[in-house]
């Protein structure tokens, strides 16, 4: 069966996509752990970005194919999905800082908190405006990147895809070429130890989101099916190469990590989407990987606060790792069950309330939503 027959006609659940999320959060956690078994959690963020671009663009394009994008409903669903968990962890962090860090003024605590909930952390980091609280809120830079992208993306699709799907794909390919050239230039032409623009820039981090978006357009329209089908078996190699890449000390060359991570994430996505029953898809759809994927957004939000507590108590030790894992699992599960799911059901548009629980990879739809919402022509978050 060709690629064109795999996804556009089979709109059911792809559990392997949950496993990709699970892989991404494991890569992030490997770098956040007190003993730090992985050097570069940036790889996991790149995988999240690529998967997010694919899923969100797929839903928006399907909505366009059914009529038009309901922009207000799209943003409302995003807010219902993302804000409850984010507001809960930001509120908890503010309380921790006001009680446990008397050296910080109220303004020093509230400024980064405000940047977190307005998705502007990445802009402050990009311009080297360091916050006094640093790690307590800085992880929200990746959420900022995505929200800045999706603030514009529905309008780009409304303008370009409606006129010509092929011209839209060509435009996305042009954007990919520009950001790829920028990343390669920053990574290969300079000898710098750290560059805020390279690490936190919206332009430098656009590559994986755009690549995932282009894949969604290509697969939905059944283009390049032979090429895509030939790349699919590479997923079995791409998945183990992701932690290998994360284990390398390329912290000072994040743009090159973006390029390599995007390539591996793309091949993994192709394998799971087009050959879900092959080895890579089967491995990623196992119950533990799906469990991690379903809660990856919650884990991403809460593991940093748990890490700071574990380091304060036990330092960079294996015992610290154990305590950290126990803490973020409990916090993330409570957030997932008692904050994110119920508030999303309450706040989302009525037609969306019956959909599955919030997807945890910072903000893209669950695979089951990817299939179940096609009939109604509504975009997911």
LINUR-V828964 format. One line per field, one symbol per residue. ss: DSSP state (H for helix, E for strand, - for the rest). phi: phi as a letter, one per 20 degrees, with the letter a starting at -180 (. if undefined). psi: psi as a letter, one per 40 degrees, with the letter a starting at -180 (. if undefined). Layout:
ss->???
phi->???
psi->???
//
This chain:
ss->--HHHH--------HHHHHHHHHHHHHHHHHH---------HHHHHHHHHHHHHHHHHHHHHHHHH----HHHHHHHHHHHHHHHHHHHHHHHHHHHHHH-----HHHHHHHHHHHH---HHHHHH--------HHHH--HHHHHHHHHHHHHHHHHHHH----HHHHHHHHHHHHHHHHHHHHHHHH-------HHHHH-----HHHHHHHHHHHHHHHH---HHHHHHHH--HHHHHHHHHHHHH------HHHHHHHHHHHHHHHHHHHHH----HHHHHH--HHHHHHHH-HHHHHHHHHHHHHHHHHHH---HHHHHHHHHHHHHHHHHHHHHHHHHHHHHH--HHH--------------HHHHHH---------
phi->.fffefegeedefdfffffffgffffffffeeggelfdecfgfffffggfffgffffgffffffferbeefffffffffffefgfffffffffffgffeecffefgffefffffffedlcgffffgemefefelffcfffffffgffffffdfgfffgfefffagfffffffffgfgfffffffffedecdcebcgffedffffefgfffffffggffffemelfffffffgffgfefffffffffefedgecffffffffffffffffgfffecfefgfffffefgfffffffdffffgfeffffffffffecmecffffffgffffffffffffeddfffffffefggfdfefffgeeeibeffgffgefefgemdfef
psi->hiddeddddgfahgdddddddddddddddddeidegdidgeddddddddddddddddddddddddecihgdddddddddddddddddddddddddddddegeehidddddddddddeefeddddddefghidebddedeedddddddddedddddddddddddhddddddddddddddddddddddddeigidhhddddehdddedddddddddddddddefifdddddddddeddddddddddddeigfdefdddddddddddddddddddddgdeidddddeeiddddddddeddddddedddddddddddeagiddddddddddddddddddddedddddddddiideedeiiiihehdeiiiddddddeddefhii.
//
